[in-house]
């Protein structure tokens, strides 16, 4: 008899000697997956969220010419007095896109607007609020420093500089940087293809009639949403049920068509938990137990060229394991590097939290700033791994370390906000 048959792992166990830590499991996933090597060019307008396939070098300096950082008057700093006031002739105007064409000499200045090129002979801008202008003359006081309120050539970007590196997931600001270099098409990795299915004879599609003992397949729609947020191409294989032959056929088809496969359910040690057994026969299991709650029985491995992630069947456990392991694994496969670790900070816990040492727990919480300016967090009610509403109501995970016991109100806890994660 196998050890797992004598002592089946359940979410009620608090310690299992051969379980990986969360950190170990994360590293095993990242080390095992292979980034895509196929790339293509896409229109800049379609590049948001895509991953750069090569470094981008600047061909233009930004700014390409000295320009004004504000509305005011461009002049020679040497014309300004150390104390008292001076009067300079206003000989023209420089606007963004319409620079003053001549040269400015001593005793002269030019009305200038934000973004306009500095006229020849000028080196400083005095903001308009500090100038008295009347009848073609402008009166200035002292105190301005040479180069004040002037954006110099290459202040933002210099020619030849690597402005964006391979492996970066493009943000709105990045699109602006690329547009500033005059680019209209960008080299990116192709979209990842991910196969998705759920297991369980009790599952029905939303809209179908429910027989006794059945429930709607909420997990697949939850996971579908998380995958869509990543910008991957999802290949749905529907509800497989608890049928070994059907499961083997779907695994074979999905591994041939997709880069990665994500399933929910069937990864524990019950009689109808068939996914792990099928993966052992058709591919390779890297690990399947993690010292965490919820989400201990996450199965990770490979079938052919496809990475496989078998999520637990309980909906909260499926979401927690997806965000902690599947999401970073898929992001690495898309070519993204380095991978950003989820943001975390300390907050005062307002709730009493039940916890036994032995596993890292990801409890669901609501974090906010109180009237005293403190970051505080409270749990979203019951924390069972089947209570999906606890995720819907939450805006963070309360992360309780492996050796942590019960948490009393007023204690500091680690908070992982959903913003940037989900």
Buried (B, 14 or more C-beta within 10 A) or exposed (E): EEEBEEEBBEBEBEEBEEBBBBEEBBEBBBEBBEBBEEBEEBEBEEBEBBBBBBEBEBEEBBBEEBBBBBBBBBBBBEBBEEEEEBEBEBBBBBBEEEBBEEEBEEEBBBBBBBBBBBBEBBBBBBBBEEBEBEEEEBEBBEEBEEEBBBBEBBBBBEEEEEBBEBBBBBEEEBBEBBEBBEBEEBBBBBBBBBBBBBBBEBBBEEEEEEEEEBEBBBBBEBBBEBBEEBBBEBBEBEBBBBBBEBBBEBBBBBBEEBBBBBBBBBBBBEEBBBBBBBBEEBBEBBBBBBBBBBBBBBBBBBBBEBBBBBBBBBBBBBBBBBBBBBBBBBBBBBBBBEBEEBEEEEBBBBBEBEBEEBBBBBBBBBBBEEEEEEBBBBBBEEBEBEBBEBBEBBBBBBBBEBEBEEBEEEBEBBBBBBEEBB
